[in-house]
Amino acid sequence: MRPGRHAQQGGVSVCSALIATYPQPFTAVNHEAARAAAQDLETIASVLSEDFSLTAHLDTGGQGAVFGGYYRGASCALKVYFPGQVERRVEREVVALRKIDCPTIVRLLWAGDIQLEGCRLPVVATEFIEGSPLRQSLAGAADDERLGALAYDVSLAIEALWNRRIVHRDLKPENILIRPNGRACVIDLGVARHLDETSLTAHGLTWGTRGYMSPEQARGVRQLTCKSDLFALGVILIEVALGRHPTGRDQGRLLSSALHKGLPAGVRGCEHEALIKLLLQPKPYQRPLPRAVLSGLSSYSQLSE
C-alpha cells in the first residue's frame, strides 16, 4: 500500500506542513486507538510503502514503538511515534540527522508519516545498529581501554553535532549503542537543540534526563553549547567505570558532590581520571572542547574510521 500523502522518501525531513495540517481535534479515544495500532507489526506494515519489510516489534517506550526490518534492502530500525506533543521534536531529529555524516551517530534512511485511527503519526527509519544499549553492559566495571574507546566515539559525535551548532542535550547510556566491534553509536536526537532555531522548551524549563544534566542545563540556560554534552559524557564514563551511576541519577546530589575535585573509589587512579575531572568542571569554560578530547584520545581513533 502507498504511504501517507505527506510521506517523503530518500531520507528527506518531515515537512513543516505535517505540523500545520495535523488532524484536529484529537480525542482520548483517537489517541488510545492510535497508540494501540502503532504497536502492531501487521498494522504498521500494511500502511508503509513496498520499500519496507518489517520483521519484528523490537520495543515500546513512552514516545512510540520501534520495529526492525528492511528499507530498500538495508537493515533498519523504524520508530512510529505516538500521537501527542512530539511532532516538532521529531522534525528536528530528522533535520539534525540529515545534516550529520559521522560514523558514531546513527544514519537516517527515511522519514515521513502514516495515518492510523484518524491520527497522523510521524515515522523515522534509521540504520539498524547491531549491538546493544550501553545501559545493558553496566553490570560490571569497565577497563581503561573500554573507557577510552567510549570517550573517543561519543566525543566524535558531540563534535560532529557541534560543527552544525547542535547540542544533543540527552546523552545517557540508553542513547548510546555499542556495536559488536566495541564502537559506540549515539542515537535519539529528538531533544537536540539547534542554536539557530527557536527553542521548543518553555522559558525557565529544561529538557533532558536527571542525573546527566550539566549545571547550566539544569538551570534552564537556553544557549547551551557542546560543553553541556561533554559534562554528560563525564557522568557516563564514571557510570561505566563503576557499573553504576555515581549518585543514583539524583541530579541535586550530582551537582553538589563536586566530582571534579574527587572521583569515587573505583575511578580514582584510572588512566582517564584527569579527563573525567575536566569534563565534570562546573563552569562550561573550564571544560575542554571536543577536539581537545579527541586529540588526547587519538590512540582510539581507529575505532571510528
KOLSE-466066 format. One record per residue: residue number from 1; residue in one letter; x, y, z of N, C-alpha, C, CB in turn. Coordinates in steps of 0.1 Angstrom, whole numbers, plus 5000, padded with zeros to 4 digits. Glycine has a CB too. Example, Ala and Ser with C-alpha at 12.3 -4.5 7.8 and 13.67 -1.06 7.14 Angstrom:
2
     k   r   neast   nnorth    nup   caeast   canorth   caup   ceast   cnorth    cup   cbeast   cbnorth   cbup
     1   A    5132     4943   5078     5123      4955   5078    5132     4967   5078     5113      4955   5090
     2   S    5128     4978   5071     5137      4989   5071    5129     5000   5079     5141      4994   5057
***
This chain:
305
     k   r   neast   nnorth    nup   caeast   canorth   caup   ceast   cnorth    cup   cbeast   cbnorth   cbup
     1   M    5008     4988   5000     5000      5000   5000    5009     5013   5000     4990      5000   5012
     2   R    5003     5024   4996     5010      5036   4995    5012     5042   5009     5004      5046   4985
     3   P    5023     5050   5011     5025      5057   5023    5015     5068   5024     5039      5061   5025
     4   G    5014     5074   5036     5005      5086   5038    5009     5097   5028     5006      5091   5052
     5   R    5000     5106   5025     5002      5116   5015    5013     5126   5018     4989      5123   5011
     6   H    5017     5127   5031     5027      5136   5035    5041     5129   5036     5024      5143   5048
     7   A    5041     5116   5033     5053      5108   5035    5063     5113   5024     5051      5093   5034
     8   Q    5076     5113   5028     5087      5117   5019    5098     5106   5020     5092      5131   5022
     9   Q    5104     5103   5008     5113      5092   5008    5127     5098   5006     5110      5082   4997
    10   G    5137     5088   5007     5151      5092   5004    5158     5099   5015     5152      5100   4992
    11   G    5152     5098   5027     5159      5105   5039    5155     5119   5040     5174      5103   5038
    12   V    5145     5124   5034     5141      5138   5035    5134     5141   5048     5133      5143   5023
    13   S    5133     5153   5052     5127      5156   5065    5112     5156   5065     5132      5170   5070
    14   V    5106     5155   5077     5092      5156   5079    5089     5171   5076     5087      5152   5093
    15   C    5081     5174   5066     5078      5187   5062    5070     5195   5073     5071      5188   5049
    16   S    5072     5208   5072     5065      5217   5082    5050     5216   5080     5070      5232   5080
    17   A    5046     5213   5068     5031      5212   5066    5025     5201   5074     5028      5209   5051
    18   L    5033     5191   5078     5028      5180   5087    5023     5186   5100     5039      5170   5089
    19   I    5030     5196   5105     5026      5202   5118    5014     5210   5116     5038      5210   5123
    20   A    5013     5218   5105     5002      5227   5103    4989     5220   5100     5005      5237   5092
    21   T    4990     5208   5094     4978      5201   5090    4975     5189   5098     4980      5196   5075
    22   Y    4981     5188   5110     4978      5177   5119    4963     5177   5122     4986      5178   5132
    23   P    4956     5165   5121     4941      5165   5123    4937     5171   5136     4937      5150   5122
    24   Q    4926     5178   5136     4920      5185   5148    4906     5180   5149     4922      5200   5147
    25   P    4900     5179   5161     4908      5178   5173    4912     5163   5176     4901      5184   5185
    26   F    4922     5161   5185     4925      5148   5190    4916     5145   5201     4940      5146   5194
    27   T    4911     5133   5202     4903      5128   5214    4910     5118   5221     4889      5124   5209
    28   A    4907     5115   5233     4913      5105   5241    4911     5091   5234     4907      5104   5255
    29   V    4899     5089   5228     4896      5077   5221    4906     5075   5209     4882      5076   5217
    30   N    4907     5086   5201     4916      5086   5190    4931     5082   5194     4916      5099   5182
    31   H    4935     5089   5205     4948      5086   5210    4950     5072   5214     4951      5096   5221
    32   E    4941     5067   5221     4942      5053   5227    4942     5043   5215     4931      5050   5236
    33   A    4934     5045   5206     4933      5036   5194    4945     5037   5186     4920      5038   5186
    34   A    4950     5049   5184     4962      5051   5175    4975     5045   5182     4964      5066   5173
    35   R    4975     5047   5195     4987      5041   5203    4987     5026   5202     4986      5045   5218
    36   A    4975     5020   5203     4974      5005   5202    4978     5001   5188     4960      5000   5205
    37   A    4973     5007   5177     4976      5004   5164    4991     5006   5160     4968      5012   5154
    38   A    4997     5016   5166     5011      5019   5164    5020     5008   5169     5015      5032   5170
    39   Q    5016     4999   5177     5024      4989   5183    5022     4975   5176     5022      4988   5198
    40   D    5013     4975   5166     5010      4963   5160    5018     4962   5147     4995      4961   5157
    41   L    5026     4951   5146     5035      4950   5134    5027     4949   5121     5044      4938   5136
    42   E    5017     4941   5121     5010      4939   5108    5003     4952   5104     4999      4928   5110
    43   T    4998     4959   5114     4991      4972   5110    5001     4982   5104     4984      4978   5123
    44   I    5012     4983   5110     5022      4992   5105    5027     4988   5091     5034      4993   5115
    45   A    5030     4975   5090     5035      4970   5077    5025     4973   5066     5037      4955   5078
    46   S    5012     4973   5069     5001      4974   5059    5000     4989   5054     4988      4970   5065
    47   V    5005     4998   5061     5004      5012   5057    5017     5018   5052     4998      5021   5068
    48   L    5027     5010   5052     5040      5015   5046    5041     5011   5032     5052      5009   5054
    49   S    5050     5018   5025     5052      5015   5011    5060     5002   5009     5060      5026   5004
    50   E    5061     4997   4997     5067      4984   4994    5082     4985   4996     5064      4980   4980
    51   D    5088     4997   4999     5102      4998   5002    5105     4992   5015     5106      5013   5002
    52   F    5095     4990   5024     5097      4985   5037    5093     4970   5038     5090      4993   5047
    53   S    5101     4963   5046     5097      4949   5050    5100     4948   5065     5104      4938   5042
    54   L    5090     4948   5073     5091      4947   5088    5092     4933   5092     5080      4955   5095
    55   T    5101     4930   5102     5102      4916   5106    5099     4914   5121     5116      4911   5103
    56   A    5100     4925   5129     5099      4923   5143    5095     4936   5150     5111      4917   5150
    57   H    5087     4934   5161     5085      4946   5170    5095     4945   5181     5070      4945   5177
    58   L    5104     4955   5181     5116      4955   5190    5113     4960   5204     5127      4962   5184
    59   D    5106     4971   5205     5104      4978   5218    5093     4988   5217     5118      4984   5222
    60   T    5088     4991   5229     5078      5002   5230    5082     5011   5242     5064      4996   5232
    61   G    5083     5024   5240     5086      5033   5250    5076     5044   5252     5100      5039   5247
    62   G    5079     5054   5259     5070      5064   5262    5065     5072   5250     5075      5074   5272
    63   Q    5074     5074   5240     5071      5082   5228    5066     5074   5216     5083      5090   5224
    64   G    5069     5061   5216     5065      5053   5204    5070     5039   5204     5070      5060   5192
    65   A    5067     5032   5193     5071      5018   5191    5082     5017   5181     5059      5009   5188
    66   V    5091     5007   5183     5102      5005   5174    5101     4991   5168     5116      5007   5181
    67   F    5103     4991   5155     5103      4978   5147    5116     4976   5140     5091      4978   5137
    68   G    5119     4964   5138     5131      4960   5130    5127     4955   5116     5139      4950   5137
    69   G    5135     4957   5106     5132      4953   5093    5141     4957   5082     5118      4957   5089
    70   Y    5136     4960   5070     5145      4964   5059    5138     4976   5052     5148      4952   5050
    71   Y    5147     4985   5047     5143      4996   5039    5151     4995   5026     5144      5010   5046
    72   R    5145     4992   5015     5152      4991   5002    5164     4981   5004     5156      5004   4997
    73   G    5162     4971   5011     5172      4961   5013    5182     4963   5024     5180      4959   5000
    74   A    5182     4975   5030     5191      4978   5041    5184     4976   5054     5196      4993   5040
    75   S    5191     4970   5064     5186      4968   5077    5182     4981   5083     5196      4960   5086
    76   C    5171     4982   5090     5166      4995   5095    5159     4992   5109     5157      5002   5086
    77   A    5159     5003   5116     5150      5004   5128    5140     5015   5125     5159      5007   5141
    78   L    5127     5011   5126     5117      5021   5123    5109     5024   5136     5107      5015   5112
    79   K    5109     5037   5139     5101      5042   5150    5088     5049   5146     5110      5051   5159
    80   V    5077     5044   5152     5064      5051   5150    5061     5058   5162     5053      5040   5146
    81   Y    5059     5071   5161     5057      5080   5173    5042     5080   5176     5062      5094   5171
    82   F    5039     5079   5189     5025      5080   5194    5020     5094   5192     5024      5076   5209
    83   P    5007     5096   5191     5001      5110   5190    5004     5117   5202     4986      5109   5187
    84   G    5006     5130   5201     5009      5139   5212    5017     5151   5208     5016      5131   5223
    85   Q    5025     5155   5218     5033      5168   5216    5047     5165   5212     5032      5176   5228
    86   V    5050     5156   5202     5063      5153   5198    5066     5156   5184     5066      5138   5201
    87   E    5057     5161   5176     5059      5162   5162    5071     5172   5159     5046      5168   5155
    88   R    5071     5183   5165     5082      5193   5162    5095     5187   5166     5080      5206   5169
    89   R    5096     5179   5177     5109      5174   5181    5113     5163   5171     5108      5168   5195
    90   V    5103     5155   5166     5107      5145   5156    5112     5152   5144     5094      5137   5152
    91   E    5106     5163   5140     5111      5170   5128    5125     5175   5130     5101      5182   5125
    92   R    5128     5180   5142     5141      5184   5145    5151     5173   5144     5142      5191   5158
    93   E    5147     5161   5149     5157      5150   5149    5160     5146   5134     5151      5138   5156
    94   V    5150     5147   5126     5152      5144   5112    5161     5154   5105     5138      5143   5104
    95   V    5159     5167   5108     5167      5177   5103    5182     5175   5107     5162      5191   5107
    96   A    5183     5172   5120     5197      5170   5125    5204     5159   5119     5196      5168   5141
    97   L    5197     5148   5118     5203      5136   5112    5207     5138   5097     5194      5124   5113
    98   R    5199     5145   5090     5202      5148   5076    5214     5156   5074     5190      5155   5069
    99   K    5218     5164   5084     5229      5173   5083    5242     5166   5087     5227      5185   5092
   100   I    5241     5155   5094     5253      5149   5100    5258     5137   5093     5250      5145   5115
   101   D    5271     5136   5091     5277      5124   5085    5288     5120   5094     5282      5126   5070
   102   C    5285     5111   5104     5295      5108   5114    5294     5093   5117     5293      5116   5127
   103   P    5304     5085   5117     5304      5071   5120    5298     5067   5134     5317      5065   5118
   104   T    5298     5077   5143     5293      5074   5156    5280     5080   5159     5303      5078   5167
   105   I    5272     5084   5149     5259      5089   5150    5250     5081   5140     5258      5104   5147
   106   V    5239     5076   5145     5230      5067   5137    5226     5075   5124     5217      5063   5145
   107   R    5225     5067   5113     5223      5073   5100    5208     5072   5096     5231      5066   5089
   108   L    5202     5084   5091     5188      5084   5087    5187     5078   5074     5184      5099   5087
   109   L    5176     5069   5072     5173      5063   5060    5160     5069   5053     5171      5048   5061
   110   W    5150     5072   5062     5137      5077   5056    5129     5084   5068     5129      5065   5050
   111   A    5121     5093   5064     5112      5100   5073    5099     5103   5066     5119      5112   5080
   112   G    5088     5102   5073     5075      5106   5068    5065     5104   5079     5072      5097   5056
   113   D    5053     5100   5075     5042      5098   5084    5032     5088   5079     5035      5112   5088
   114   I    5024     5083   5088     5013      5074   5084    5000     5078   5091     5017      5059   5088
   115   Q    4989     5073   5086     4976      5076   5092    4971     5064   5099     4966      5082   5081
   116   L    4967     5066   5111     4962      5055   5119    4950     5060   5128     4972      5047   5128
   117   E    4939     5054   5127     4927      5058   5135    4925     5073   5135     4930      5053   5149
   118   G    4926     5079   5124     4923      5093   5123    4934     5102   5128     4911      5096   5131
   119   C    4946     5096   5132     4957      5104   5136    4969     5102   5126     4961      5099   5151
   120   R    4976     5113   5124     4987      5112   5115    5000     5111   5124     4989      5124   5106
   121   L    5007     5100   5123     5018      5097   5132    5032     5098   5125     5017      5083   5138
   122   P    5041     5106   5130     5054      5107   5124    5062     5093   5125     5063      5118   5132
   123   V    5069     5090   5115     5077      5078   5114    5091     5081   5109     5070      5068   5104
   124   V    5101     5075   5116     5115      5077   5112    5122     5064   5111     5122      5086   5123
   125   A    5129     5062   5100     5137      5049   5098    5151     5053   5098     5132      5042   5085
   126   T    5159     5046   5107     5174      5048   5107    5180     5035   5104     5178      5054   5120
   127   E    5193     5035   5102     5201      5023   5101    5199     5014   5113     5216      5025   5098
   128   F    5199     5001   5112     5198      4992   5123    5212     4990   5128     5191      4979   5119
   129   I    5214     4993   5141     5227      4991   5147    5228     4978   5154     5230      5003   5157
   130   E    5237     4969   5149     5239      4957   5155    5246     4959   5168     5248      4947   5146
   131   G    5241     4954   5179     5247      4956   5192    5237     4958   5203     5256      4968   5191
   132   S    5240     4964   5213     5231      4966   5225    5233     4979   5231     5233      4954   5235
   133   P    5223     4984   5238     5225      4997   5245    5236     4996   5256     5211      5001   5252
   134   L    5243     5007   5257     5253      5008   5268    5247     5004   5281     5259      5022   5268
   135   R    5235     5008   5284     5228      5005   5297    5229     4990   5300     5214      5010   5296
   136   Q    5228     4982   5290     5228      4967   5292    5241     4962   5296     5222      4960   5280
   137   S    5252     4970   5294     5265      4965   5297    5271     4970   5309     5274      4967   5285
   138   L    5263     4976   5318     5268      4982   5330    5268     4973   5342     5259      4994   5333
   139   A    5268     4960   5340     5267      4950   5351    5280     4950   5359     5264      4936   5346
   140   G    5291     4953   5352     5304      4953   5359    5313     4965   5355     5312      4940   5356
   141   A    5323     4968   5362     5332      4979   5359    5340     4977   5346     5342      4982   5371
   142   A    5342     4988   5339     5350      4987   5326    5364     4990   5328     5343      4997   5316
   143   D    5373     4985   5319     5387      4988   5320    5390     5001   5313     5395      4976   5314
   144   D    5403     5005   5313     5407      5018   5308    5405     5018   5292     5422      5021   5311
   145   E    5408     5007   5286     5407      5007   5271    5392     5009   5267     5412      4994   5266
   146   R    5383     5003   5274     5369      5004   5270    5364     5019   5273     5360      4994   5278
   147   L    5369     5024   5284     5365      5038   5287    5371     5048   5277     5370      5042   5301
   148   G    5383     5046   5273     5389      5054   5263    5382     5054   5249     5404      5051   5261
   149   A    5378     5042   5245     5371      5040   5233    5358     5047   5233     5369      5025   5229
   150   L    5351     5045   5244     5337      5051   5246    5339     5067   5246     5331      5047   5259
   151   A    5348     5072   5253     5350      5086   5254    5354     5092   5240     5362      5090   5264
   152   Y    5362     5085   5232     5365      5090   5219    5353     5090   5210     5376      5081   5213
   153   D    5346     5079   5209     5335      5078   5200    5324     5088   5203     5329      5064   5200
   154   V    5320     5089   5216     5310      5099   5219    5315     5113   5217     5305      5097   5234
   155   S    5327     5116   5220     5333      5129   5217    5332     5132   5202     5347      5131   5223
   156   L    5335     5122   5194     5334      5124   5179    5320     5128   5175     5339      5111   5172
   157   A    5310     5122   5181     5296      5125   5179    5293     5139   5183     5287      5115   5185
   158   I    5297     5143   5195     5295      5156   5201    5301     5167   5192     5301      5157   5215
   159   E    5313     5164   5187     5320      5174   5178    5312     5175   5165     5334      5170   5175
   160   A    5308     5164   5159     5300      5164   5146    5287     5172   5148     5297      5150   5141
   161   L    5281     5171   5159     5269      5178   5162    5272     5193   5164     5261      5173   5175
   162   W    5282     5196   5171     5286      5210   5174    5290     5217   5162     5296      5211   5185
   163   N    5297     5210   5152     5300      5216   5140    5288     5222   5132     5308      5206   5131
   164   R    5277     5216   5135     5264      5221   5130    5256     5230   5140     5255      5210   5125
   165   R    5263     5233   5151     5257      5241   5162    5245     5234   5168     5254      5255   5157
   166   I    5246     5221   5170     5236      5213   5176    5241     5207   5189     5231      5201   5166
   167   V    5233     5207   5199     5236      5202   5212    5226     5190   5215     5235      5212   5224
   168   H    5231     5178   5218     5223      5167   5219    5213     5168   5231     5231      5154   5221
   169   R    5218     5172   5243     5210      5175   5255    5205     5163   5262     5199      5184   5251
   170   D    5206     5151   5257     5201      5139   5264    5210     5127   5263     5187      5136   5259
   171   L    5223     5130   5264     5233      5118   5264    5231     5110   5277     5247      5123   5262
   172   K    5230     5097   5275     5229      5088   5287    5231     5074   5281     5215      5090   5294
   173   P    5233     5064   5290     5236      5051   5285    5225     5045   5276     5237      5041   5296
   174   E    5212     5049   5278     5202      5044   5269    5203     5049   5255     5188      5048   5275
   175   N    5209     5060   5253     5210      5067   5240    5224     5064   5233     5208      5082   5241
   176   I    5231     5054   5238     5244      5050   5232    5243     5035   5230     5256      5054   5241
   177   L    5245     5031   5217     5246      5017   5214    5260     5013   5212     5237      5014   5201
   178   I    5263     5001   5216     5277      4995   5214    5276     4984   5203     5282      4990   5227
   179   R    5283     4986   5193     5284      4976   5182    5293     4965   5186     5290      4983   5169
   180   P    5292     4953   5179     5300      4942   5183    5315     4944   5183     5297      4930   5173
   181   N    5319     4954   5175     5334      4957   5174    5338     4967   5185     5337      4963   5161
   182   G    5328     4970   5194     5332      4979   5205    5330     4994   5203     5346      4977   5209
   183   R    5326     4997   5190     5324      5011   5187    5311     5016   5192     5326      5013   5172
   184   A    5310     5028   5197     5298      5034   5202    5291     5042   5191     5300      5043   5214
   185   C    5277     5042   5192     5269      5050   5182    5259     5057   5190     5263      5041   5172
   186   V    5258     5071   5188     5248      5079   5195    5235     5079   5188     5254      5093   5197
   187   I    5224     5078   5195     5211      5078   5189    5202     5088   5196     5204      5064   5189
   188   D    5190     5090   5191     5179      5098   5197    5183     5112   5198     5176      5092   5210
   189   L    5181     5120   5187     5184      5134   5187    5171     5142   5188     5191      5138   5174
   190   G    5160     5136   5194     5147      5142   5194    5147     5154   5203     5137      5132   5199
   191   V    5156     5156   5213     5156      5168   5221    5168     5176   5219     5155      5164   5236
   192   A    5175     5174   5208     5187      5182   5204    5183     5196   5202     5193      5176   5192
   193   R    5191     5205   5206     5189      5220   5204    5197     5225   5193     5191      5227   5218
   194   H    5191     5231   5183     5198      5238   5172    5199     5252   5176     5191      5236   5158
   195   L    5211     5258   5178     5212      5271   5183    5206     5282   5174     5226      5274   5186
   196   D    5204     5278   5161     5199      5288   5151    5184     5287   5150     5206      5287   5138
   197   E    5178     5279   5158     5163      5278   5158    5157     5281   5171     5160      5263   5154
   198   T    5144     5283   5170     5136      5287   5182    5135     5275   5192     5122      5292   5179
   199   S    5137     5277   5205     5136      5266   5214    5121     5260   5215     5140      5270   5228
   200   L    5120     5247   5217     5107      5241   5219    5104     5239   5233     5107      5228   5211
   201   T    5113     5243   5242     5111      5242   5256    5107     5255   5262     5124      5237   5263
   202   A    5097     5255   5271     5092      5268   5277    5103     5274   5285     5080      5265   5286
   203   H    5103     5288   5285     5113      5295   5292    5113     5291   5307     5110      5310   5291
   204   G    5125     5289   5312     5126      5285   5326    5126     5270   5329     5116      5292   5334
   205   L    5122     5263   5318     5122      5248   5320    5133     5243   5312     5108      5242   5315
   206   T    5136     5230   5313     5146      5224   5305    5142     5210   5301     5159      5223   5314
   207   W    5150     5204   5292     5147      5191   5287    5159     5182   5288     5141      5191   5272
   208   G    5158     5170   5293     5170      5162   5295    5166     5151   5305     5182      5170   5299
   209   T    5176     5144   5309     5174      5133   5319    5181     5137   5332     5179      5120   5313
   210   R    5174     5136   5343     5180      5139   5356    5191     5129   5359     5170      5139   5367
   211   G    5202     5135   5364     5214      5127   5367    5225     5128   5356     5210      5112   5368
   212   Y    5222     5134   5345     5232      5136   5334    5233     5150   5330     5228      5127   5323
   213   M    5224     5159   5335     5224      5173   5330    5235     5181   5336     5211      5180   5333
   214   S    5241     5189   5328     5252      5199   5333    5245     5209   5342     5259      5206   5321
   215   P    5253     5216   5350     5248      5226   5359    5240     5237   5351     5259      5233   5366
   216   E    5245     5241   5339     5238      5251   5331    5225     5246   5325     5247      5257   5321
   217   Q    5225     5233   5321     5213      5227   5316    5202     5226   5327     5216      5214   5309
   218   A    5206     5222   5339     5197      5220   5350    5191     5234   5354     5204      5214   5362
   219   R    5198     5245   5352     5193      5258   5355    5184     5263   5344     5204      5268   5357
   220   G    5183     5256   5333     5174      5261   5322    5180     5271   5313     5162      5266   5328
   221   V    5194     5271   5313     5200      5280   5303    5197     5277   5289     5216      5280   5305
   222   R    5193     5287   5281     5188      5284   5268    5199     5282   5258     5179      5295   5263
   223   Q    5210     5289   5259     5221      5288   5249    5231     5279   5254     5227      5302   5246
   224   L    5228     5266   5254     5237      5256   5257    5247     5254   5246     5230      5242   5260
   225   T    5259     5248   5249     5269      5245   5239    5273     5230   5241     5282      5254   5241
   226   C    5283     5226   5233     5288      5213   5233    5293     5209   5247     5298      5210   5222
   227   K    5297     5219   5255     5303      5217   5268    5293     5210   5277     5308      5230   5274
   228   S    5280     5212   5274     5270      5206   5282    5269     5191   5279     5256      5212   5280
   229   D    5270     5187   5267     5271      5173   5263    5283     5166   5269     5271      5172   5248
   230   L    5294     5174   5269     5307      5168   5274    5306     5165   5289     5319      5177   5272
   231   F    5298     5174   5297     5296      5171   5311    5288     5158   5312     5287      5182   5317
   232   A    5278     5156   5304     5270      5143   5304    5280     5131   5302     5259      5143   5294
   233   L    5289     5133   5292     5298      5122   5289    5307     5119   5301     5308      5126   5277
   234   G    5311     5129   5309     5319      5127   5321    5311     5118   5331     5323      5140   5328
   235   V    5298     5121   5333     5290      5113   5342    5289     5098   5336     5276      5119   5343
   236   I    5287     5097   5323     5286      5084   5317    5298     5076   5319     5282      5085   5302
   237   L    5310     5082   5318     5323      5075   5320    5324     5070   5334     5334      5084   5316
   238   I    5320     5078   5344     5320      5073   5357    5311     5061   5359     5317      5084   5367
   239   E    5299     5062   5354     5289      5051   5355    5294     5038   5349     5276      5056   5348
   240   V    5301     5039   5337     5306      5028   5331    5318     5022   5339     5311      5031   5316
   241   A    5326     5031   5344     5338      5026   5352    5334     5019   5365     5347      5038   5355
   242   L    5323     5024   5371     5318      5018   5383    5308     5007   5382     5312      5029   5392
   243   G    5301     5007   5370     5290      4998   5368    5277     5003   5374     5293      4984   5374
   244   R    5277     5015   5379     5265      5021   5385    5266     5037   5384     5263      5017   5400
   245   H    5255     5044   5385     5255      5058   5384    5261     5063   5398     5241      5064   5382
   246   P    5270     5073   5397     5276      5078   5410    5267     5084   5420     5287      5088   5406
   247   T    5255     5089   5416     5246      5094   5426    5232     5088   5424     5245      5110   5424
   248   G    5231     5077   5418     5218      5071   5416    5208     5079   5408     5212      5068   5429
   249   R    5214     5087   5399     5206      5096   5390    5200     5107   5398     5196      5088   5382
   250   D    5205     5110   5409     5200      5122   5417    5207     5134   5412     5202      5119   5432
   251   Q    5199     5143   5405     5205      5155   5399    5211     5164   5409     5195      5162   5390
   252   G    5204     5166   5420     5209      5175   5431    5222     5170   5437     5198      5176   5441
   253   R    5223     5158   5440     5235      5152   5445    5246     5153   5435     5233      5138   5450
   254   L    5243     5151   5422     5253      5152   5412    5260     5165   5412     5247      5149   5398
   255   L    5252     5176   5413     5257      5189   5412    5263     5194   5425     5246      5199   5408
   256   S    5260     5188   5436     5266      5192   5449    5278     5183   5453     5255      5192   5460
   257   S    5280     5172   5446     5290      5163   5451    5305     5166   5446     5287      5149   5445
   258   A    5306     5177   5438     5320      5181   5434    5328     5170   5429     5326      5188   5446
   259   L    5323     5162   5420     5330      5151   5414    5343     5155   5407     5321      5143   5405
   260   H    5343     5168   5403     5355      5173   5396    5367     5174   5405     5352      5186   5389
   261   K    5364     5174   5418     5375      5175   5428    5380     5162   5433     5371      5184   5439
   262   G    5371     5152   5433     5374      5139   5438    5365     5128   5433     5374      5138   5453
   263   L    5370     5119   5424     5361      5109   5418    5359     5098   5428     5368      5104   5405
   264   P    5349     5090   5426     5346      5079   5436    5357     5068   5435     5332      5072   5432
   265   A    5358     5061   5446     5368      5050   5446    5363     5040   5435     5368      5042   5460
   266   G    5373     5035   5427     5370      5027   5416    5372     5034   5403     5356      5022   5417
   267   V    5372     5047   5404     5376      5056   5392    5389     5063   5394     5364      5066   5389
   268   R    5391     5066   5407     5404      5073   5411    5416     5064   5407     5405      5076   5426
   269   G    5425     5070   5400     5437      5063   5396    5436     5056   5382     5440      5052   5406
   270   C    5424     5057   5376     5423      5051   5363    5430     5060   5353     5408      5049   5359
   271   E    5433     5055   5341     5441      5062   5331    5434     5075   5327     5443      5053   5318
   272   H    5421     5075   5327     5413      5087   5322    5408     5096   5334     5402      5082   5314
   273   E    5413     5095   5345     5409      5103   5357    5409     5118   5354     5417      5099   5369
   274   A    5420     5122   5349     5422      5137   5346    5412     5142   5336     5436      5140   5341
   275   L    5409     5134   5326     5399      5138   5316    5385     5138   5322     5399      5128   5304
   276   I    5382     5129   5330     5368      5128   5336    5366     5141   5345     5366      5116   5343
   277   K    5376     5144   5352     5376      5156   5361    5373     5169   5352     5388      5157   5369
   278   L    5380     5169   5341     5379      5181   5332    5364     5182   5327     5389      5181   5321
   279   L    5359     5171   5323     5346      5170   5317    5335     5175   5327     5342      5157   5312
   280   L    5338     5172   5340     5328      5175   5351    5330     5188   5358     5329      5164   5361
   281   Q    5339     5197   5352     5340      5210   5358    5327     5218   5358     5351      5218   5350
   282   P    5324     5225   5368     5311      5231   5370    5308     5242   5360     5310      5237   5384
   283   K    5319     5249   5355     5317      5260   5345    5320     5255   5331     5326      5272   5349
   284   P    5312     5259   5322     5314      5254   5308    5328     5258   5303     5304      5260   5299
   285   Y    5333     5270   5306     5345      5274   5300    5357     5266   5306     5348      5289   5303
   286   Q    5355     5259   5317     5365      5251   5323    5367     5237   5317     5363      5249   5338
   287   R    5357     5234   5309     5357      5221   5302    5364     5222   5288     5343      5215   5301
   288   P    5370     5211   5283     5377      5212   5270    5366     5212   5259     5386      5201   5269
   289   L    5371     5215   5247     5363      5213   5235    5364     5199   5231     5368      5223   5224
   290   P    5355     5194   5223     5355      5180   5218    5368     5177   5211     5344      5177   5209
   291   R    5373     5187   5203     5386      5185   5195    5397     5182   5204     5389      5197   5186
   292   A    5398     5189   5216     5409      5186   5225    5408     5172   5231     5409      5197   5236
   293   V    5395     5168   5234     5393      5155   5240    5398     5144   5230     5378      5153   5243
   294   L    5394     5146   5217     5398      5137   5207    5413     5136   5205     5391      5140   5193
   295   S    5419     5148   5206     5434      5148   5204    5440     5140   5215     5439      5162   5204
   296   G    5435     5141   5227     5441      5134   5238    5438     5119   5238     5436      5139   5251
   297   L    5428     5115   5230     5425      5101   5229    5427     5095   5215     5410      5099   5232
   298   S    5437     5101   5208     5439      5098   5194    5443     5083   5192     5450      5107   5189
   299   S    5448     5077   5202     5452      5062   5201    5439     5054   5198     5459      5058   5213
   300   Y    5427     5059   5201     5415      5052   5199    5408     5055   5186     5405      5054   5211
   301   S    5414     5064   5178     5408      5069   5166    5404     5058   5156     5416      5079   5159
   302   Q    5412     5047   5156     5409      5036   5146    5396     5030   5148     5420      5026   5147
   303   L    5390     5031   5160     5377      5026   5162    5366     5033   5154     5373      5026   5177
   304   S    5368     5045   5150     5358      5052   5143    5361     5055   5129     5355      5065   5151
   305   E    5371     5048   5123     5374      5051   5109    5364     5043   5100     5388      5047   5106
***
